[in-house]
Amino acid sequence: MPTYIPSSYGQSGQQPSYTLPQPPNYTAPQSPSQQLPNTPMPPVYPPQPSQQQKRSPVRAIVLAVIALVIILAGVSSFFIYHNNQIAQEHSNATATVQTSHNNATATALAQQNATATAVANTHLTATAIATSQYPPFTNVALNSPLASASSDWDSSSICQFTSTGYRVSIAQAGHFQYCLNSGTFGDSAYQVTMSIQQGNCGGLIFRRIDNNNLFLFEVCSDGTYDLSALVNSTWHSLYSANRASGAIQQGLNKQNVIAITVQGDTVNMYVNGNKIDTATNPALTSSTFSQGALGLMADDTGDPTAVTYTNALVWTAS
């Protein structure tokens, strides 16, 4: 290759000169037949590193760091997912518990409201029952539901508190049985709900002094009634035979609200809110019958009789 010599370049009027390299030493051919073709010399390159040269340690470290970062990222992702799943499950469990609590609270509130409503209705019913329809007797002096045992009423085999009310019974034809309240009353209104389960008649005892002196208002399952007085062991009846009234519900297990008012010598009789009769008896104004006990009765006029009573009420004048 020519060698460039720049030292003389740039001088005025001079052309650059070249010095040809000395040819390599060849051995002159002896004859044309022995002459070899002009083959150029191969270029000379810098020596290449051996293929068995070891890899750089920096590259190995970098690869290890990258691998470690990938592993750490995977582990972190797993824990983040796991923690999120646990949090979600906890949230769902909390929501379930809260929902159950809310449902239980709503149920408890509904039950409380139902109980309060039932109590309110019972109170209103009791108030309505206790409200007098018999002026001037409007002051409640006795309010006995007769739903449970009470020391204010007789208790025996014939005067029994049952699940349906206060039961009075008699099984002797031509006889009646009565059960007394412990109170003593003068002029007043007296009411009770009566149901004849078996037999003939039931009714109210009032102004009872002893077994030989008392008054009674009788109502029977055949739809009839009567008012009688036993004075000094002698019976006095308003009618010679019981009188019928359309206000009375006939038959067994029928409820009839029966009532009387006693004012002076006058007795007014009521069935199911209807005034069915009025009678007078001068004995009521005597000193003997100015006041007396109240009771409930069963009358066997030919058949064993059982009568159940509920809601006994007495009102006096204000």
PyMOL commands that set and color helices and strands:
alter all, ss='L'
color gray80, all
select helices_A, chain A and resi 6-8+32-34+57-130+282-285
alter helices_A, ss='H'
color red, helices_A
select strands_A, chain A and resi 137-144+159-162+165-170+175-185+188-198+201-210+213-220+224-231+234-237+243-244+255-263+266-271+274-280+292-300+305-317
alter strands_A, ss='S'
color yellow, strands_A
deselect
rebuild
show_as cartoon
